[in-house]
Amino acid sequence: MINKETKQRLTKFVVGGVLNNAIVYPVYLFLNCFISYQAAFIVCYCVGILWSYWFNTRYVFRTQGNWRSFAVF
């Protein structure tokens, strides 16, 4: 049986993934108007990683982020 805290974290994790897509895709569409789709994809991939790390450390797992944990992420 999954406890309440685990359910809350899982829900926050899923919300973070949905928000990640909701942020990254419009950025990709915008950048695609000005640069090649490959470059737009690379930029959006990096934005997605940064957003996901920030959201997961700050709101899902409530830990303090640092460069070492970001490198592992």
TABELJO-V401203 format. One record per residue. N is the residue number from 1. PHI is phi in radians with two decimals (NA if undefined). NEAR is the number of other C-alpha atoms within 10 Angstrom. D_FIRST is the distance of its C-alpha to the first C-alpha in whole Angstrom. Layout:
BEGIN
n = {N & N}
phi = {PHI & PHI}
near = {NEAR & NEAR}
d_first = {D_FIRST & D_FIRST}
END
This chain:
BEGIN
n = {1 & 2 & 3 & 4 & 5 & 6 & 7 & 8 & 9 & 10 & 11 & 12 & 13 & 14 & 15 & 16 & 17 & 18 & 19 & 20 & 21 & 22 & 23 & 24 & 25 & 26 & 27 & 28 & 29 & 30 & 31 & 32 & 33 & 34 & 35 & 36 & 37 & 38 & 39 & 40 & 41 & 42 & 43 & 44 & 45 & 46 & 47 & 48 & 49 & 50 & 51 & 52 & 53 & 54 & 55 & 56 & 57 & 58 & 59 & 60 & 61 & 62 & 63 & 64 & 65 & 66 & 67 & 68 & 69 & 70 & 71 & 72 & 73}
phi = {NA & -1.54 & -1.39 & -1.09 & -1.11 & -1.14 & -1.10 & -1.12 & -1.11 & -1.08 & -1.09 & -1.10 & -1.11 & -1.14 & -1.05 & -1.07 & -1.17 & -1.14 & -1.11 & -1.01 & -1.15 & -1.17 & -1.54 & -1.24 & -1.10 & -1.10 & -1.10 & -1.05 & -1.07 & -1.13 & -1.14 & -1.10 & -1.27 & -2.03 & -2.29 & -1.12 & -1.14 & -1.15 & -1.17 & -1.09 & -1.14 & -1.09 & -1.08 & -1.18 & -1.07 & -1.15 & -1.06 & -1.09 & -1.12 & -1.08 & -1.08 & -1.08 & -1.09 & -1.07 & -1.12 & -1.18 & -1.24 & -1.39 & -1.90 & -1.41 & -1.76 & 0.86 & -2.06 & -1.55 & -1.35 & -2.62 & -1.11 & -1.15 & -1.20 & -1.14 & -1.10 & -1.27 & -1.07}
near = {3 & 6 & 7 & 9 & 9 & 10 & 11 & 12 & 16 & 14 & 13 & 17 & 18 & 13 & 13 & 20 & 17 & 11 & 15 & 18 & 14 & 11 & 15 & 20 & 15 & 12 & 16 & 20 & 14 & 12 & 17 & 15 & 10 & 10 & 12 & 10 & 14 & 10 & 14 & 18 & 19 & 12 & 15 & 21 & 15 & 12 & 17 & 19 & 15 & 15 & 18 & 19 & 17 & 17 & 20 & 19 & 17 & 13 & 13 & 19 & 13 & 11 & 11 & 9 & 13 & 9 & 8 & 8 & 11 & 13 & 7 & 6 & 10}
d_first = {0 & 4 & 6 & 10 & 12 & 10 & 10 & 14 & 15 & 14 & 16 & 19 & 19 & 19 & 22 & 23 & 24 & 25 & 28 & 29 & 30 & 31 & 33 & 34 & 36 & 38 & 39 & 40 & 42 & 44 & 45 & 45 & 48 & 50 & 49 & 48 & 45 & 44 & 45 & 43 & 40 & 40 & 40 & 37 & 35 & 36 & 35 & 32 & 31 & 32 & 31 & 27 & 28 & 29 & 26 & 23 & 25 & 26 & 23 & 20 & 20 & 23 & 25 & 29 & 30 & 33 & 35 & 33 & 30 & 31 & 33 & 30 & 28}
END
